[in-house]
Amino acid sequence: MIIVMEHQADKRHIDRVIEEVRRLGYTPHPIFGTDRTVVACVGDERGKDRIQTLDGLPGVEAVVPILKPFKLAGREAKPEKTVIDVGGVKIGGKEIVVMAGPCSVENRQQVLDTAEAVKAAGAKILRGGAFKPRTSPYDFQGMEEEGLKLLAEAREKTGLKIITELMDAHHLELVERYADIIQIGARNSQNFFLLKAVGKSAKPVMLKRGMSTTIREFLMSAEYILAQGNYNVILCERGIRTFETYTRNTLDLNAVPVVQKLSHLPIFVDPSHGTGRWDIVAPMSKAALAAGADGLIIEVHTKPGEAVSDGAQSLKPSKFRELMDDLRALAVPLGREVAPAEAEA
């Protein structure tokens, strides 16, 4: 259920509603919009009639049932688009934000060189894995805290924000210490214990869609995070598993407008994992913008042939710069914008 407050309702009336919702055994989630405040009430559906009795409280305009199973992620509770501010980088607004960097943090020079290259091309956020979930237990598993320190050093030198993957709730405090955005990867998209843990974090969370996860299941995973009180959730379409084998995954771009219709949360696209082929990353990035994506997360490596993971889907810095130039031109007729590149030396 959602409790819709009157236009410019007094704060004491909103506080009274929140208090009464708690008294009835529900968790209130106040959503402050530009026009009015809505209080989403999350709890046992069987007692929803008790919430209905609050429609007589001062300042309450209406009590409305939420029909979709994703109560907080859906547009029923929050019709306006969510914009997440990551240290001055606005995600979900007019600007199409690009995150870029290597799949894995390998060494100091690699991270610093890549960070400088992607920043020069117009990226706002540096991606890089310090903890790496791999199909084989014998593959490179990441540099862990040492990798996080290298990402932090790159942030210090370039000003880029950092996104890195969290695989285990036991590492949450460590990752929070270094990262600006916590990434939950496809393999953990329905790890509900982990989702609850990041739901209690003060850091924004990027949630990637699972390889065999429906859009409904994807939004329900986001609901786990939101229900714990963390409303700074970024969704990411990164390809799903189908019968096609030419590409690594099948990039499901129709998920972008579908999610935007159903949810207020910003949605990114990962064309690198979505295709697994560097030569397809550029056209799928452009298609993602045309579909309405709020941003892209792209793998870039200075020497893809020597990468310890995902070299086949990584762009060289020169190719990434070319792509960013194309994206800037494409964004204009879409009514969006991409950050400018730095002048080449």
MODAVEN-V655107 format. One record per residue. N is the residue number from 0. RES is the residue in one small letter. PSI is psi as a letter, one per 40 degrees, with the letter a starting at -180 (* if undefined). OMEGA is omega as a letter, one per 30 degrees, with the letter a starting at -180 (none if undefined). D_CENTER is the distance of its C-alpha to the mean C-alpha in Angstrom with 2 decimals. Layout:
BEGIN
n = {N;N}
res = {RES;RES}
psi = {PSI;PSI}
omega = {OMEGA;OMEGA}
d_center = {D_CENTER;D_CENTER}
END
This chain:
BEGIN
n = {0;1;2;3;4;5;6;7;8;9;10;11;12;13;14;15;16;17;18;19;20;21;22;23;24;25;26;27;28;29;30;31;32;33;34;35;36;37;38;39;40;41;42;43;44;45;46;47;48;49;50;51;52;53;54;55;56;57;58;59;60;61;62;63;64;65;66;67;68;69;70;71;72;73;74;75;76;77;78;79;80;81;82;83;84;85;86;87;88;89;90;91;92;93;94;95;96;97;98;99;100;101;102;103;104;105;106;107;108;109;110;111;112;113;114;115;116;117;118;119;120;121;122;123;124;125;126;127;128;129;130;131;132;133;134;135;136;137;138;139;140;141;142;143;144;145;146;147;148;149;150;151;152;153;154;155;156;157;158;159;160;161;162;163;164;165;166;167;168;169;170;171;172;173;174;175;176;177;178;179;180;181;182;183;184;185;186;187;188;189;190;191;192;193;194;195;196;197;198;199;200;201;202;203;204;205;206;207;208;209;210;211;212;213;214;215;216;217;218;219;220;221;222;223;224;225;226;227;228;229;230;231;232;233;234;235;236;237;238;239;240;241;242;243;244;245;246;247;248;249;250;251;252;253;254;255;256;257;258;259;260;261;262;263;264;265;266;267;268;269;270;271;272;273;274;275;276;277;278;279;280;281;282;283;284;285;286;287;288;289;290;291;292;293;294;295;296;297;298;299;300;301;302;303;304;305;306;307;308;309;310;311;312;313;314;315;316;317;318;319;320;321;322;323;324;325;326;327;328;329;330;331;332;333;334;335;336;337;338;339;340;341;342;343;344}
res = {m;i;i;v;m;e;h;q;a;d;k;r;h;i;d;r;v;i;e;e;v;r;r;l;g;y;t;p;h;p;i;f;g;t;d;r;t;v;v;a;c;v;g;d;e;r;g;k;d;r;i;q;t;l;d;g;l;p;g;v;e;a;v;v;p;i;l;k;p;f;k;l;a;g;r;e;a;k;p;e;k;t;v;i;d;v;g;g;v;k;i;g;g;k;e;i;v;v;m;a;g;p;c;s;v;e;n;r;q;q;v;l;d;t;a;e;a;v;k;a;a;g;a;k;i;l;r;g;g;a;f;k;p;r;t;s;p;y;d;f;q;g;m;e;e;e;g;l;k;l;l;a;e;a;r;e;k;t;g;l;k;i;i;t;e;l;m;d;a;h;h;l;e;l;v;e;r;y;a;d;i;i;q;i;g;a;r;n;s;q;n;f;f;l;l;k;a;v;g;k;s;a;k;p;v;m;l;k;r;g;m;s;t;t;i;r;e;f;l;m;s;a;e;y;i;l;a;q;g;n;y;n;v;i;l;c;e;r;g;i;r;t;f;e;t;y;t;r;n;t;l;d;l;n;a;v;p;v;v;q;k;l;s;h;l;p;i;f;v;d;p;s;h;g;t;g;r;w;d;i;v;a;p;m;s;k;a;a;l;a;a;g;a;d;g;l;i;i;e;v;h;t;k;p;g;e;a;v;s;d;g;a;q;s;l;k;p;s;k;f;r;e;l;m;d;d;l;r;a;l;a;v;p;l;g;r;e;v;a;p;a;e;a;e;a}
psi = {i;i;h;h;i;i;h;f;i;i;d;d;d;d;d;d;d;d;d;d;d;d;d;e;e;i;h;h;g;h;h;h;i;d;d;i;h;h;h;h;h;h;a;h;d;d;e;d;d;d;d;d;e;e;e;e;i;h;e;h;d;i;h;h;i;h;d;i;d;g;d;d;e;i;e;d;d;g;d;i;h;h;h;h;h;g;f;e;h;h;h;e;a;d;h;h;h;h;h;i;a;i;d;i;h;d;i;d;d;d;d;d;d;d;d;d;d;d;d;d;e;e;i;d;h;h;i;h;h;d;h;h;h;i;d;h;e;e;i;h;e;i;e;b;d;d;d;d;d;d;d;d;d;d;d;d;d;d;e;i;i;h;h;i;h;h;d;h;d;d;e;d;d;d;d;d;d;d;i;d;h;h;h;h;i;d;e;e;d;f;g;d;d;d;d;d;d;e;e;e;i;e;i;i;h;h;h;i;h;i;d;f;h;i;d;d;d;d;d;d;d;d;d;d;d;d;d;e;e;h;e;g;h;h;i;h;h;f;i;i;h;a;e;h;e;d;i;d;i;h;h;g;d;e;d;d;d;d;d;d;d;d;i;e;i;i;h;i;h;g;e;d;d;d;d;e;h;d;e;e;d;d;d;d;d;d;d;d;d;d;e;e;i;e;i;i;h;h;h;h;h;d;g;d;e;e;i;e;i;f;d;d;e;h;i;i;d;d;d;d;d;d;d;d;d;d;d;d;d;d;d;d;e;e;f;a;i;i;i;i;i;i;h;i;*}
omega = {l;l;a;l;l;l;a;l;a;a;a;l;l;l;l;l;l;l;a;l;l;a;l;l;l;l;l;l;l;l;a;l;a;a;a;l;l;l;l;a;a;l;a;a;a;a;a;l;l;l;a;a;a;a;l;a;l;l;a;l;a;l;a;l;l;a;a;l;l;a;a;a;a;a;l;l;a;a;a;a;l;l;a;a;l;l;l;l;a;a;a;l;a;a;l;a;l;l;a;l;a;l;a;l;a;l;a;a;l;a;a;l;a;l;a;a;a;l;a;a;l;l;a;a;l;l;l;a;l;l;a;l;a;l;l;l;a;l;l;a;l;a;l;a;l;l;l;l;l;l;l;l;l;l;a;a;a;a;l;l;a;l;l;a;l;a;a;a;l;a;a;a;l;a;l;a;a;a;l;l;l;l;l;a;a;a;a;a;l;l;a;l;l;l;l;a;a;l;l;a;l;a;l;a;l;a;l;l;l;a;a;a;l;l;l;l;l;a;l;l;l;a;l;a;a;a;l;l;l;a;a;a;l;l;l;l;a;l;l;a;l;a;a;a;a;l;a;l;l;a;a;a;l;l;a;l;l;l;a;l;a;a;l;a;l;a;l;l;l;a;l;l;a;a;a;a;a;a;l;a;a;a;a;l;l;l;l;l;l;l;l;a;l;a;a;l;a;l;a;a;a;l;a;a;a;a;l;l;l;l;a;a;a;l;l;a;a;l;l;l;l;a;a;l;l;a;l;a;a;a;a;l;l;a;l;l;l;a;l;l;l;l;l;a;none}
d_center = {25.64;24.70;27.20;27.31;29.06;31.54;30.83;30.78;31.63;33.12;31.05;33.70;33.34;29.58;30.30;33.04;30.83;28.25;31.25;32.70;29.53;29.51;33.23;32.77;30.53;27.16;24.03;23.52;20.17;21.27;19.20;20.82;20.87;22.90;25.72;25.78;24.34;23.34;23.55;21.79;23.94;22.56;25.17;27.85;28.24;31.97;32.60;30.88;34.32;34.60;31.71;33.63;36.45;34.43;34.90;38.09;36.63;37.08;34.27;32.81;32.76;31.70;30.27;28.36;27.21;23.67;24.33;20.96;20.15;16.63;18.12;15.42;12.59;15.32;16.95;20.18;19.22;17.41;18.53;17.11;13.71;11.45;11.21;9.60;12.10;11.45;15.14;16.07;13.22;12.24;8.90;9.81;13.47;16.11;15.01;13.04;11.25;11.90;10.88;13.89;16.11;17.81;16.80;18.92;20.42;24.10;26.17;26.36;27.66;25.09;22.16;23.98;25.20;21.85;20.22;23.13;23.02;19.41;19.84;23.11;21.61;19.14;15.84;14.31;12.29;13.90;12.44;14.93;15.61;18.12;18.08;18.27;18.45;21.21;23.20;26.40;27.23;29.31;26.61;25.20;23.06;21.81;23.38;21.68;22.46;24.41;21.42;19.37;22.40;22.47;18.90;19.97;23.10;21.34;19.41;22.85;24.46;22.06;20.05;16.73;13.84;12.77;9.87;11.53;11.53;13.12;15.51;17.87;17.95;21.05;19.20;16.78;19.16;19.69;16.11;15.64;18.77;17.44;13.67;11.89;8.37;8.64;7.36;8.69;10.38;11.96;15.12;13.84;11.87;15.02;16.14;16.58;18.20;15.30;12.87;15.55;15.88;12.41;12.93;15.81;14.19;14.19;11.27;7.71;5.63;2.87;5.06;7.10;9.96;13.27;16.14;18.22;15.95;16.82;14.62;16.23;15.55;11.83;11.80;14.24;12.10;9.58;12.97;13.99;11.51;12.41;16.01;16.32;15.68;12.20;10.99;8.19;5.32;2.23;3.93;5.53;9.32;11.25;14.70;16.83;20.19;23.20;26.83;26.28;26.94;27.18;23.46;21.42;19.34;19.45;16.60;16.26;15.68;17.23;14.15;12.63;15.53;15.93;12.54;13.17;16.58;15.71;12.73;12.10;8.30;6.90;6.39;6.59;9.45;10.77;14.50;15.73;15.09;15.52;19.05;20.14;22.46;22.29;24.64;22.36;19.20;20.58;21.65;18.49;16.46;18.94;18.79;15.02;15.81;18.74;16.79;14.78;11.39;9.81;9.32;10.12;9.86;13.57;15.95;18.93;21.98;25.31;27.29;25.47;28.76;28.80;25.20;25.14;22.23;20.89;23.33;24.01;20.62;20.40;21.58;24.26;23.72;26.29;24.58;21.22;23.14;24.80;21.58;20.25;23.64;23.40;19.96;21.46;24.35;22.42;20.22;23.44;24.76;21.40;21.61;18.64;18.87;17.78;18.83;22.38;23.52;25.93;29.51;30.62;33.29}
END
